[in-house]
Amino acid sequence: MPDGPELLHRMYTIRLFEERVRQLYGEGLITGAVHLYIGQEAVAVGACAALRRDDYITSTHRGHGHCLAKGGDPGRMLAELMGRDGGYCRGRGGSMHLFATEIGLLGGNGIVGGGLPIALGAALSCAYRGTDQVALAFFSDGASNQGTFHETMNMAALWRLPLVFLCENNLYAATTPASKALSVPDISARAAGYGIPGATVDGNDVEAVYEAVAEAVMRARRGDGPSLIECKTYRLEGHCMVLDCNRDPEELAAWKARDPITNFETRLLARGQATTASLRALRAEVEGAIEGATAFAKSSPLPDPTSLQLDDLPAVVAVR
């Protein structure tokens, strides 16, 4: 496990990146559908800390945190969100379709549950080629009700593929409470129907997420097949930038009190792994990086309209 300050650095990066996205959206420099990850930072950071760079992940419509946690460059990400040529997809993918094979990110997806079968294919590739790589699929509580979830889990279990199912249960599918859409309180219980391990962990505890995912990854690497990890967490923003966060004030206050970053700061201070001054310095370092990323994105040119031809678009890199 990376040390505590390193995990905190990654969570700071996601939080401050998303706050900058919100600012740029308000300025009209980012448009379209944007889904912020604020409040869920511990899930992406804890999960990706258990992976190697050559492992694969598939993301969701709320995927900025996944890309950053896997090693994505904030400048290229902001450029992509702003539709600039310096972005990961040269400005053609936007917020929901970040794609970076160099860090193992096989794409965000605007379709709920759409990344699951893609991760299945990556896991099949790992098994077929005889590597010890694994694939991890991020998906939501809403996606756990999709057919793709059950079909993918069945095939992964049947073929004992190195696939980790990572459910971010943030208690809402858009605006629908999980309590009104799920037949069971714990999504991890669905693993039993496919004969694979399932576990529910505190998704606001970065170390708990890491430990659960690390165990599932180790199991997958040694050829024992898939696992399902459910991380109970909470997004502190509305579903997307055009929808307000109309939640019960008491519920929102209770989850703000469990903020994964604030609570991890407190834990590091109590352990003597950080001081108030070192935390300020760490946050200032990330703030500087986000300023640099913003400057890079703003200076990146818009794509040349004449380049929008099939023979000019970058080829899709095969999983190999």
N, C-alpha and C positions, 0 to 999 in steps of 0.2 A: 504494500500500500504506500502511495506517496505520503510524505509527511503532512501534518496538519496544515501548516501555512501554504503548502503547494495546492492542496485541495481548496483552501479558502481563496487563494489567488484565482483559481479557475471559476469558482462561484461568483467572485467579484466581477470577473470578466463578463460572465453571462448577464448578471444583473445590470451592470453599467452599460453594456452593449444594448440591452433591451430598452433601458431608459433613454439612450440616445436615439434608438429607432423611433420611440414614441415622440421625441422632440422633433425629429426630422419629418415624421409623418404630419405633425401639426404645422410644420413649415411648408408642406406641400412638396417636399423633395422626395418623399416616398409615397407611392399611391397603391391602390389595389387592396386586396385582402391581406392583412397582417395580423398574425396571432402571436401575442407576447407570451413569454415563458416565465415571467416573473412569479416567484414563489415555488417553482419546481426545480430550482438549480441543483439541489442535492441529488436528484435522480440521475440526470445526465452525467454529472461529474463523478458520482460514485460508480455508475455503471461503466463508463468509458475508462475509468482508472483501472478497471480489471481487465481491459483489453489491450492487445498489442496494436501497433500502427497498421500491421498487415491484416488484422481482423476486419470483418465487414459489419457495417450497420445499415439499417434502413430506417428512415425517419418518417415524419408525419407533417401535417399542415402547420404544426406548432414546433418547428424543428431547429430554430436558431441555436438553442442551447445544445442540441445534439451535435451540431456541426462544430461549435466552439469547443465542446468537451472532447471531441475526437481529434482536435488539433487544427481546426479551421482558422484561417487568417481573418481577423476582424475587418481589415481594410477591404479585402476582396469580397467579403460578405456584404458589407455596407454598399460597396459599388454595385453588387448584384441587385440588392434591394432598391437601389436608386436607378436601376436600368442602365448602368454604365458599362462600357466595354471592358473595364478592368475587373469585372465580376467573375465569379466562378463559371458562369454560363454565358459570359460576355453580355450580360444584361438581358438575356432572353428567358431566364427561368424565374427570377424574382423570389419572393419570400418563401413560397411553398415548394419550390423545385430546386433547392440547393443540391448540387451534385459535384462530388470531388473524389474521384477514384484514388488520387494519391494519398488520401488519408482513410480510404476504405468506406467512404460515404457513398452509398449507391442510390442516393436521392431522397428528397422529401417527396410528399405525395398529397395532392389535394383530395384524393379519394380516401374516405375513412376505411382503414383496414387494407388499403392498397399496397402498402409496403410489405405485408406479411408473406405473400407468395414470392415476392422478389428475394426476400431473405432466405426463403426455402430453397430457391434456385442457387443462391450463393453457397448455402450450406451443402447442397448436393455437389456443387463444384469442388468444395474442399474435400469432401469424402471421395469423390471420383478421382481426384488428383493425388490423394493420399497424403495431404499436408495435415498439419495440426492446427490450421486456422479454424476459427469459429465465426459464425454470423450471429448478430444480435438484432432483433426486430423491436424497435420502440413502437408501441401502439397505446391506444386509450381505452378507458372503460367502455366508451361507445363502440369502439371497434371490436370489443370482445363479444358483441352481439351479432357481428357480421358473419356470413357464411365463410368468408376467406379465413377467419380465425380458426374455425373448427376444421375446415379442410386442410389447412396448413399444419395444424397441430397433429391431425391424424396421420398425414404423410410423413411428417418429421419423426413421429414416434414409431411408425411402421418400419421406416428405413434407418432408425437410430442415427439421425443426422445431427451434426454439431451446431445446433441452433438454440439460442436462448431467447425465449419469449419474455419481453420486458414490458409489463403493463403499467402505464402511468395512470393510476386511478385518481384523477383530481376531482372526483365526485360530481362532475357535470359533463354531459355531452352537449356541447353548445350551451343551451339554457335548461336542459332536462336533467333533474337530479338523478343520480345513480340509483337512489332508493326507489325511483319510479320506473326504472328500466331494467334492472338486474333481478334475476330470479333467485340469486344467492348473494349474501352480503359480502363474501370474499370471492373474487374472481379466480384466485389461486385454486379454489376447490374444484374448478373445472378440469384441472390437470388429471385428477383421478380417473376421469372417464377415458383417458387415453393412455393410462398406465405410466405416467411420467411424474417426477417430483414437482410439487408446487409449494410455494411459500409466500406469505404476506409479510412485508416489512414496513417500517416507518419510512416513508419516502422523503421525510424532512430531515432525516439523519443520514448524512453523507457516508459515514463509516458503516452504518448498518446496511445501506445499499451496496457498498463496495463488498462487504463480506458475503452477502447473499449471492451477488453476481459472480464473484471470484470463485465460489464453490461450484456454481452452475457452469462456468467457463472451464474449470478444471475437469469437471465430469465430461463435458463435451469434447475436450482435447484428447482424453484417453479413450474415446470411442463409446461412451456409455449413453449417448443420445441427448435429447433435448430436455429442458427444464422450463418451468413457468414461474417467473418472479413477479409478484404484484407489489407495487410501491404505492402506498396510500399517501397522497399529497394533496395540494390545493393550489389552484392558480388564483393569484390575488388581483387579476385584471378580468375584464369582461371577455367574452368568447373571442372577439376580434375588435379592431379599432373603431368600428362603426356601431358597436353595441356597448351600452353601459353595463357596469358590473352591478346589476340589481339583485343584491343578495341580502339576506337577513343581517342587519347590523351586528347582532350578537355573534352570529356565525363567523362573519368576516373578522371581527375583533379577536375572536378565539384563535383563528388561524394565523392572524398577524402576530399574535403572541408566540406562535410556534415557527416564526420565520426561520428557515434553515440557515441563513447566513448569520443572523443575530445570535442564535443559539449556539452555533459552532464557534463563533467568536468567544462567547462566554466559556465554552468548554476549553478552548485553547488557553485562555487566560487562567482558568482554574488549574490546568495541568502545568502551567509554567512554560508552555510551548510558544507563548507570545506575550507581548506587553502592549499596553495601550499605544505606546509610541511606534512599535513595530507594525501594529495593525494600521495605524494612520499612514505609515510609509508604504505599506503594501497596497492600500487602497489608492494612494496618490500615484503609485507606479502604474496601476491599472487605468486610472483616469488619464494619465499621460498617453498610454497606449491607445485608448479610445479616441483621444483628440487626434493622434496621428492617423488612426484609421479613418476618421471623418475627413481629414484633410486629403488623404489619398483618394477616397471615394469622390469627393467633390471635384478634385482635379482630373479625375479620369474622364475621358471624352465619351459622349454618347456614341452608340454604334453607328457606323456609316450605313445609311439606308441601302446603298448599292451592294452591301455585303449580305443582304438577306436573300441568299440563293442556296439551294440545297447543296451544291458542290462546294460552298464556302463554309458551311457549318462544321464545327468540329465533330469528328467521328465519335460515336459512342465506344468507349473502351470496354472490351469484353472482360468478364471476370475470369481471371486465369492465374 
